[in-house]
Each structure stands twice: as structure tokens, then as C-alpha cells.
Amino acid sequence: MVNRSKFRAFFLRVPTVAWVLLLMIIVFTISSPHFFTLHNISNILSQGSILIILSMGVIVVKITGGIELSVGGVMTLAGMSMAAALMKFDWPIPLCLIVALLVGTFFGFLNGIFVAKMGIPSFIATLGCQGMAFGIATGMNDGRVFSGFPRQMGYFGGGSILSIPVPVCLSAIAFLSSFILLGYTRFGVYVYAIGGNEESLVLSGKAAWWHKVKAYMYSGFMAGLAGIVVTSRNMTSQPMVGFGMEFEAFAAVVLGGSFIAGRGSAIGAIIGALFIIVLRNGLNVTGVPTYLQLAIIGPALIGSIVLSILVERGLRNRSYAGK
Amino acid sequence: MPVNNQPSANSKRYILSLIRVCREFDRARVRQIAFRFFRVLGLLLLCAIITVSNRNFIRLANLINILRQASAQIIISIGMTVVLLTGGIDLSVGSVMTVGSAVSGFFLTQTGLPWPIALLAALGAGTALGLIGGILVAKVKLPPPIATYGMLWIGKGVSFGIMGSTPFFGFCNEFRYLGKGYLFGIPFPIWIMAVLVTITFLFLKYTTMGRSVYATGANQFAAKASGIRVDRVLISAYAISGFLAALGGVILCARLNAVDQDIGAPFLLPAIAGPVMGGTSMEGGQGGVGSSVIGALIMIVLTNGMNLLGISSLWQQFVIGLVVVLAVWLDVAIKKRS
């Protein structure tokens, strides 16, 4: 019995999507010799780094019970403003990086104030911020791209440290920071508490709103980081580059087990993000035509979400019944 | 008489208190009416400002043009409103719109079947997608944003599967009448929109099912306890939303005379922001069809006005985002105070 309950606890802790991911990797490895190669894995990770970084920020907001739909716009604007600082004002590169991170954090701050202080539903508030960010990003250079950066700028998207691509290092840092923040700090406790029952947190005399604002600021900061990576990788900054990324990050977070407020983890979110990236890459590598890819991704996404919710519910019910 | 003095003082006090009550009553009443109609006032104010700066706005042709542009948006927003009233959200409307256009385009250009069948097939496909979403919400008990987000991808897959990579274009005239035609001098989409607004208004206000929608949104458990079949209400709400989204897609592709894979995607976010701006609560149970009409009109008037004022389309998104946030904030603030 003890063994069994331990087994169950283990299953409860590992998101179901991890098993689906494992299965998927096995299937792709069997069906294509090009999939499980060092080159392709490093390719997957560096292409997926943007989604990973974004979902590391979004998960924190999602746990507080918010839906964060502004990261696509914010990451675009961060990249554009960094490029503007670099090309128009000739600022040194480190300063430009700080500009991008500040722009991201500022928009996160706006989101947080809208949601926590003004009481606007997070869906609408972040949607509005997304519109504003895209508006500024397209308006600031009359809808044109910035390009012709100095060569050093490409380091954050194309360089490597100890033969590991820099984007992969950055996404690892993002993951570690979210992991530690959520699991081992007081802020993390507050984030889970806000998602679990915000009212009781407020009634017990804690200022919940500021922690909520901080969660959004953190997500904005991550969007800024993603903006740096994407701009540096493309060596241009396009005013629509982040379009749709907010939905992908949302999907990644949900796949990773954050179905309702107060649930979810950094590990789950990174597995969810990897799921999406691996699915895309695997379909490409095995040579599935583009329109079929879309037809496969949809059912695969919803299928694994349904599966993980059902599995989780079943395990819970059974473990309650066992007690 | 000693008592003579007393009543006069009393009556004086009485009259004074009556005046006070009247004044209070009036103020409360005025406030109530203002709260109810302040969004309409906002819309009128917006129109007035635009008219002052550019006379062309108030021309009949422009107003009809605005309504025609708004009609597809309003039709989708109605469906979204019904779903929002149940306390859910439907993220799949944009993609279902694309499916509606793709299916009708397929039947019109790739088969020899008459156009009503294309129309029916499109509406059927939309309803089916909505139905699946509803079942996922009501029976599998997925959170609505997640279930409908999945349906968004499935819709995308379906329309890509139907279209491959080639867009459909060149439909027959009878079909294009749905989007381009005129009836009594007014564009046909406006008629469709008006009929649907009326039907949904009556449905939500006077039918048992309509009232159940509100009850489900206000408190699902209480609704269940009082004998409402919550599952059915939810499933039909999502099916209605799917149906209307497909209809919106049909109207859109009939007007454009072409379909591509991204035809519906830009409609999703305004379809959510519109009703919420118009006063439908995202928590469910509050709002109505009027809200979706007003919200959609505010957005279209804003866009049209910015075009007339010569504001670059690059900055328009910024203004719209700002307006959405401010409008919803105003709504929340006023609700909190009253």
C-alpha cells in the first residue's frame, strides 16, 4: 500500500504531458533518423528558447489566476525599442539591453496596476496592453523594420558559451529563476496563495495587490528578455514578430498542468513549452506538409490537455477514496 | 386655537422632507438612468467629437458603411455575449469564422451544388464545432478558455485541411448577395444583423432557456439545484456561438468574394472586448445583447473616426487598446461605487 501511494504521488507530481512528450519523442525518433541528433536537439532548444522564456513569465501570472495575453506585443515592443535605442540614438549595447528589459517590466507594471488596482479583468487588461504595445511598435518607425545592427548584437541569439547556444543558456536561466522564485521564496508562496484564495489572503491582512503587480512585472521582464533574443537572432526587429506568441505561451502553461488558478509549476510550464516545440519540429523533420501539420497540432494539443485533466482527476479521486 | 401653530410647523417639516425625498429620489433615479445609458452617451459623445472635426462622418453613406462594417462583428459578438453570460468565454470564434468561410467556399467553387447547401454546410460546421466545445466544457468539465482554445486549433486544422494552401475566390452572385446586396436601400448584412439582434434579445429575455443562461452564469450550483439543466444550457450557448461565428464568416467571405486562412483571426479579440466594453460581465450573469451592439459600434466608430481624422493606421491599435482598457476600467469603477 505504501508503495502504491508513493507511486501515485509520483504520478501526481509529474505532469501527464511529460509522458505524452516522451511518447512523442520515441515516435519521432523511430520515424526519422534526423530527429534525435545532437544538431537537431540543439536546434529545437534554441528555436524554442523564446517560447520557453515567455512561458516562464506567463506561468507566474497564470498561477495567480490571471491570463496574460500581452507578452507577444510586449516582446515585440521591447525588441523595437532596443533597436531604436541602438540605431537612432547610438547607445552602447548594454544600455540597449537594459532599455528592452525596462520596457518589458514597465508594461508588466501597467498590466499589474490595471488588474490589481483598477480591477479590470486580466484578460481585457492584458489584451489592451497588447494592442498598445503593438501600436507603439508599429508606429515608432512608421511600420518599418530596424536592421543593420553591429555584429556583436547577434551574440544573444546566435552566439554560444562552451558550445551551448546563448538562447539555450538564457532560457535555462529563466527556468531556474522561475523555479526558485515559485518554490523557494516568500513571493512564490504569495503567488500560490493569490491563486488559491485571494480573498482570504487579503482578509488575513496581507497586501496581495503588490505581489500581483510583481507577478505581472516579472512576466513583462521575461517578455523583454524574449524580445532581446528574437531581435538578436533575426538581426532585425520587426513590428509584428511576436504576433500569436501570447497564445502559444498560454497553451504551453496550460499543457504543463496550470488548468486553474493556484496550480502549475515552472517544471510543468517548461515541459508544456517543449511539447509544442518538439511537436512542431518533429512534424517538420518527418516531412508532414504544412496544412496537415496544423490539422495535427490542434487535436494533439487539446487531446493531451483533456488527457492530463482526466488523468489528474482520476488519480485525485482515487487517492481521496483510498484515504 | 393652540393647536393651530403645531400643524403648520409639522406640515412645513413634512413638505421640506418631501422635497428632500424627491430630490434624493430624483438624484438616485438620474444616476441610475445615467449608469444604464452612459455607454450610449459615450458612443454619442464620440460621434459628436468626430463630427465636429470632420463633417463627413455624419453623412448617411458613412453611417450605413459603419453599420455594414460592424454587422459581421456584431453577429459574432452576440454569440460571444451568450457565452460570456454563462460565465464562460469562447476563444474559438475567429477560427470557427474561418471554417464557415472555408466550407462555404469549398462547396461553392469545388462542387456543383447550389449555394443554399453551401450556406447550410457552413452553418452546420460552425454549430458542430461549437457543440464540441460546449461538450468539452459541460461534460468533460474543462475550463472554458482551455476547451475553446483547443477548438481554435481544431478549427484552424479543419480550414487548412479543406483549403490546402490555395484560397477560394469567385463565388456566384446569389451567394454574394448575402454580403453585398441591398434590400430597401439598406445593405443586406445589416438586415441579418438586426434580425439576429432582435431574436437573441427576445430569446434571452423571454424564454426559459434564455433566463437559464443568466442563472447559469450567475451561480452554476444554484442553477443546478433549482432544476436547470446546466449541461444543456452550456452546450447550447457554445453551439449558438459557433453558429453565429460561422454565419459571420459566411457574410464576410460573401462581401470579400474570397476566402483565405486568416480571414477570421482578427475578429476574435474585438468580439471579446466589445461586449465587455458594452457592459457584459466576464464573471457571467450580467449584460445582454445591447452590450455587444454598443461595444462593437464604439470600436468601429473609433476606427472609422480615426481614418477620417487621418490618424495613421499604425497608431490606431494603440488608441483602441487604450480605449478598451479605459472603458472597462470606467465600468468597473462605476459598478464598485454604486
Interface residues (C-beta under 8 A of the other chain):
Chain A: I67 F114 M118 G119 I120 P121 F123 I124 A125 L127 G128 C129 Q130 G131 M132 A133 F134 G135 I136 T138 G139 D142 G143 F247 F250 A251 V254 F259 I260 T290 Y291 L292 L294 A295 I296 I297 G298 P299 L301 I302 I305 V306 I309 L310
Chain B: I89 L136 V140 L142 P143 P145 I146 A147 Y149 G150 M151 L152 W153 I154 G155 K156 G157 V158 F160 G161 M163 G164 S165 L269 I272 A273 V276 M282 S312 L314 W315 Q316 Q317 F318 V319 I320 G321 L322 V324 V325 V328 W329 V332 A333 K336
